[in-house]
Amino acid sequence: MSEEPKKRCSYCNKIPYGGKLKGCSACKVAAYCDAECQKAHWPSHKKECKKLKAKRLKDEALEKGEAMAKKQEATSSNGRTPAASVGEEDKACIIVNNERLILARTPPMDDKWVYCQFMPKDAYGPYINATKPACWCNNVGQAQSLLVAFVFNPTLLAAKEAYVQSQYMTAFGINFQIVVTKVLNNLSVDLAEEATNKDISDHKGISARCTYWFCGGSKGDTLSLPPPSKGKFRHAGEQKCNSHMAVWSGVGMKCAMGLHEMKSLPTVTKEALEGDVFVQEATAGAEIPKITYTICVMIEKVNDVKTKDEYEQSSIQSKLHMYHADSVKSEEIPDFCKNACRIGLKKLNMNQPVSIVNVMPNEQAPASGAGAGAGGGKSAMPPGMENLSPESLTKLQGIMEGIQNERLDMAGMEEALGDAEVGPVLKTILASPQVAPLFARLVQKVAK
């Protein structure tokens, strides 16, 4: 975006000797004779400068996105240009480009992660006002989910910009991973996925929410909301939402969740982790440190994403809480997240032990699908399931597939619950936080 060059000082309105003005480095609009005029004008220019800068950055992002989209359209016959064919100067892959917004992904460069770019256009605001989509925050905790505890040693973050990655947690066909990084005495928490899909232009995948708390207390089952960040950050000192939503396609994307002051983080002892609240099998072969940071992570599947329209709608949905919380400050934290802190981890998990996910050994990725999670490692297997006969296992799998696809066979369910072999295992699964909300909703649907 280019502005008409100013000829007069924004403060004194004079034309300086030689006609050369010094522009404001932030907004690129105001210009001054010298530093004295700029300093004198700052109290009245400050608010305007902030608005002008925001507009400039938005316009520049849109111009760049549109340029990339045109470049892709010119070089691709099927509308799905691989990242390698995009110019080296921009290195982005446009997935959606319409009058409402631009959705793009950037391929890995300095690190191994893919990042998603969400760029609204002028028609985005009117579209949101016209459709009035409901925010997802009232539905947190009501979908099929994976609940685990990521345990790591605080001393691993002793270095200035140290980071720690969790073992993979397999849920809903995606291998998720928690990444924590030390940033100026704050802890940055990110959710990432294993790159099993090399096509970063792929729009198919799942829409999922991630909610997290920090564990504490003598038994490790006390949940607390992540504390605010501290320092010169945008939302420093503000309690921000601990639940986030995104579309995951297995392309190796990383999504920022929060930044928290490390001094305010609770810790959990080794003795607590060896109690009845947690399951130790997930850390087989890994030594639990005496003092740990323990993050309770809940990943919920919202819906499948199969078309570009669904990708766009799910991407828009993922951003809604930002606007919702800005307009209703008291609803920044979803009620479910606050209630979980009141009841504690054990009750949140229906009195079932929570699987522990440890640090990635030597920062090396395990084979795809390793670790705790739905459909993942040994720790996710309900008690007694390993002893089921092939016939009973087939029966159980059929019932679970029906629940996942929201097709409830009540006659088959009653028969399975009455079975001496399948019944106890099925009852444990139906009582788990991963399945209980979905099962309850299906029962209500059948009853109607």
N, C-alpha and C positions, 0 to 999 in steps of 0.2 A: 504494500500500500504506500503510495507516494503522496505527500502533502505539497501544496503550493509553497515555494520558499517564502519565508517572511522577510519583509524589508525593514520593518520597524521593531524596536525592542518591545517585548510583551509587557514590560513594567513601565518604562518611562516614555514609550511611544516615539522615541527618537531614532533617527538613522545614524548609526555609529560612523566614526571617521573610517573611510575605506569601504563602508557599506557591508562589512562582514559581521554577522551575528553568530553567537555560540548557542547551539540548540540544546534543549533539555534532553538528556540521554535516556530518560524514562519514557516520556510520551512522544518524543520526536516532533512535537507540534510547537510548543513555546520556544522562544529564542530571545537572547539577551545581549546587551552591549558587552557585559563583563560579569564576573562572579558576584560583584556587589549588587547589581540589579537582580540577578537570579536569586540571591539570598534574601533581598528585600521583598521579592514577589512571592516567595515560597509559602508564607502563611495563607495567602488567598488562592494560590495555584494548587495547593496540595491535593484537595479533593478532586478538582478537575483533572489533575495529572493522573490520578489513579484510574479514573474512568476512561480517559483517552488512551492510557497504556493498555487497559483491558480490551478496548475496542480494536486497537492496533494489532495486538497479539491474536485476537480472534480472526480478524480479517486476513492476517498473514497465514494463519493455519488453514483457513478455508481456501485461499488462493493456491496454497501449495497442494492441498488435497485435491482440488479441482484439476490442477495441472497434472498431478499423478494419474487421476482418473482418465483424462484425455489421452495421456501417454499410453496407458494400458489399452484403451479402446482402439488406439491406432496400431498397436503392435500385437493384438490378440484377436484371433478369429472367433473364439468361443467365449470370450468374456472372462476367462479365468487365467490371467497371466501369472506364470510362476515368478517368484520374487527375483530370480536370477535375471529375468528379462527386463526388470525395471532398472532405471539408471542408477549408477553408483552413488549419485549425489542425494537421492532421496530414499532408496531402498525400503519401499513400503508396498504392501499388497492391498489394493482396494477390494473390499468384499461387497459393500453396499454404497451406492452413490445416487441419491435421488434428491428431490426438493426439500426433504426433511433433514437429512443428515448424511455424513460420510462415516462409514465404519471401515477401519483399516487395521492391518497387523504389520508390525515391523519384524523382520527376521533377526536372528541372533547376530550380534556384532561383537561388542566388548565382552559380553557374558553369553551364557548359553540360552538365555530366555527369549521368548517371543512376547511382545507387548501389544496390547490392543489400544487403538486410538478411536475415541468417540468425539466426533466433531459436528455439533448441531448447525443447521443452516437456518435462514430466516423463517422458513415455514415450520420449523420444529415447534416453536412456542404456540402458534395458533393451532397446530395439530394436537398438542397436549391439552390445550384448553377445550378443544372441540370434543376429543375422545374421553377426557377425564379418566384415565386408567387409575385403578385403585392401587395404592402402595402395597408392597408385599409384606411389610413389617408385622401386620396383624396375623400372618400365617406362619410365622417362625415357630418351629417345633411341632408342626402338624403334618409333616410329610415323612415318607420313608427315609431313614437316616443311618449314618455311621457315627458312632460316638467312641472316641479314643482319647488317651492322655499321652501327650508328647513330653518326654522326660529328658532333660539335658543338664549338664554340669555348668554352673555359672562361670567357672574359671575358663571355659572354652571361649568366652567372650572377653578375656582379659586384654587382648590386643586392641589397638585403636579402632580398626574397622573389621573386626572379626565377624564371621558368620558361621551358622550351624544349620545343617540340613537334616531333616528327619528321614527315617526309612519310608519307603513308599506305602501308602494306604490305598488299597484297591477298592473302589466303590463305583457301581453303576458303569463299569467299563472304562473308567479313568483311573490312572495311577496318580493319586494326589501326594503332595509333599509339603510340609511346613518348612519355611526358610526364615530364620531369625538372624538379624544383623545388628551389630552395635553401631549406633549413629549418635555421636556427641553425647554420650552417657544416657541415651535412650535406646530402647529395644524396638526395632522395626520388625513387625510380624507380617509375613507374606504367605499366600497360598499359591503353589505352583503345581504343574502337571508334568508327567514324563512325556517326552516327545516320541510318541509311537506313530504319529502321522506326519510325514514329511511335507505334505501339501498345506502350507499355511493359508491358502486361499479357500480351504474347505469350510463351508458354513454348517455342516452337519455336526451334531454332538448332543450335549445335554445342558440344560440350564440348572444350576445348582446354587444353593445358599451355603455359606460357611459361617458358623457362629462360634465364638471362642471365649473362654474365661480363663482366669488363673486360679490354680488350686492352692490351698493353704490349710492351716489348722493342724492339730496333733495327729489326726487320722488322714489328712490329705483330701478330705471330702468337702471342705469349705470352699465354695466358689465365690469369686469376686470379679466384678467388672474390670476390664483392663483400665489401669490408671491413665490420666492425661499425660501428654508429653510435656517436657520442660525445656525452655530455651527459645530461640528466635525462630520458631516455626509458626506456620499459618494458624493452626488451632491449638497452640500451646496453652495449657491450663484448662482446656475444655474437655468435658466428658463426651466422647464420640461413640457412635453406634458400634457395637461389637459383632454385628451381623452384616454380611455382604453377599451380593449375588452377581453371578457372571455366567457366560456361556463358555463351555469347555469342549474342545474338539480333539484333544490329544496331540496338539501341535507344539507343546512345550511352553505354554503361556504362564506368566507369573502375574499375580494380582495383589496389589498392596491392600492390607487390611487395617493396620493401625501402627501408631508410634507411641511408646509408653516410657515414662521415666523409670530407669532401672532401680533407683533407690526405693521406689514405692512398690516394687514387685514382691509378692509373698513367696516363701520357699516351702519345700516339702522335704522331710527327712527320708532317708533310706528305710528306716523302720516303718514309717507310715506306708510307703509304697509296697512293703512286704506284708501289709495287713490284708483284711478281707475286702477292701474297697476296689483293689486292682488285681488284674491277672498278670502273672509274671511270664507266661510262656512266650509272649510277644518279644521278650528281650533275651531269649535263649542264647547263651554264649556271651552276653553283654553284661558288664559289671555296672551296677547302679551306684552312683556316687553318694556320699553321705548326705550332702545337701544338694537339692535340685531346684531348678525352675520347672514347673509342671503346667503345661497348657492343655486344658480340656477343649477338644475340638469336635464340633458336630457338623457334619456335612449332609445336607438334605437335597434330594433330587426334586426339582420343581416340575420339569417337563422335558420331553424329547424335543430336539430341534432338527427338523428334516429339510426345510426349505429356506430360501433366502428371506422370504417374508417372515417366517417364524424366527429366524436369526435376528432380523431387525426388531421385531416386537419384543423378543426376550432381552435384547440389548437395551432397548428403551426402558423396559420394566426394571432392569438392574439399576438404572440411574434414578428411579423415582424417589427413593428414600432421601436422597440428597435434597430435593426440593421440598418434600413433605416435612422433613425435620427443620428446614429453614423457616417454613411457615408456621409450624407448631413445635416450638422449642421443647415443650414438655414430653414430646413423643420421639425424641432423639433415640432413646433406648427402648426397644420393644418390650412389652409387658412380660413376654415369656422369658427374656433374658434376666429381668429383675426377679421374677418369681423363682428362677433356677437358683439364684443366690440365696434366696430364703430357705429353700428346701434342701439344698446341698447335692453333691454329686451322686451319692448313693441312691437317694430317692429319685433323682432325675433319671437314673438308669434302671428304675424299677427293681432296686435292691440286687441287681445283677452286677458282678464285678466288671470293671472297665479295663479294656485291653490297653496295655502300655506299648507305645511306639518309641523306640530309642533313636539315638543319633545314627546317621548313615556311617557305617564303618569306613574310616579312612576316606570319607567323602566319595566313595565309589558306589555307583548305582547297582543294586541287586538285579537279578533276573526279573523281567517284567511280571508283575502280579505278586511279588513277594511282599511280606509285611502284613499288618493287621488290616481287616476291613471286610466289607461285604463281598463275598466271592474271593477273598484274598487268602491270607496265611492261616496257619493252624489255630491261632488265637481267636479267630472269628467263629470257630466251629462250636455250636452249642454242646453242652455235656450230653453224652450218650449217642451223639450222631455218628461217631466213628464205629459204633457197634451195630448199626442198623444193617439188616440184610439188604441185598440189591433190590428186592421187591418193595421193601419198606422205604428205601431211599428214593426209589422212583415215585412212589406214592407221595412222599413228602415234597419232592421237587415239583410235582405237578400242582400241588396245592399252592406252593410259594410262587410259582409262575403265574397262577391265576390271580393271586393277591397283587403281584407286581403289575399285572396288566388290568387290574381293577375289575376282575371277573370272579365273583365269589360263588363257589358251589357249596351251598349250605349242607346239602345231603352228604357230599363227600367229606366236608369238614367235620361233621358230627361223627361220621364213621371213623375218620382218622383219629379224632380225639378219644374215641372209645377203644381204639386199638392199644393193647398192652405195650407194644414195642414203639409205635410211632407217637402215641398220645403224649407221653412225658416230654419228648423232644419238641413236639409241635407247641405245647403249652409254654415252654421256655421261650421259643421264638416269638410267639404272639404277645408275650409279656414284655419283650425287649423294646427299648425306645426307638429302635430302627424300624420296627414293624407295627407296634401298638397303635400309633396315631392313624396310620393308613387302614389298619384292620377295623378300628372303631368307626371310621368314616364309611367304610364299605358296608358294615353291619347296619348302620343308620340308613344307608342308601337302599339296602334290601328291604328293610323294615317299612320304608315308605311305599 
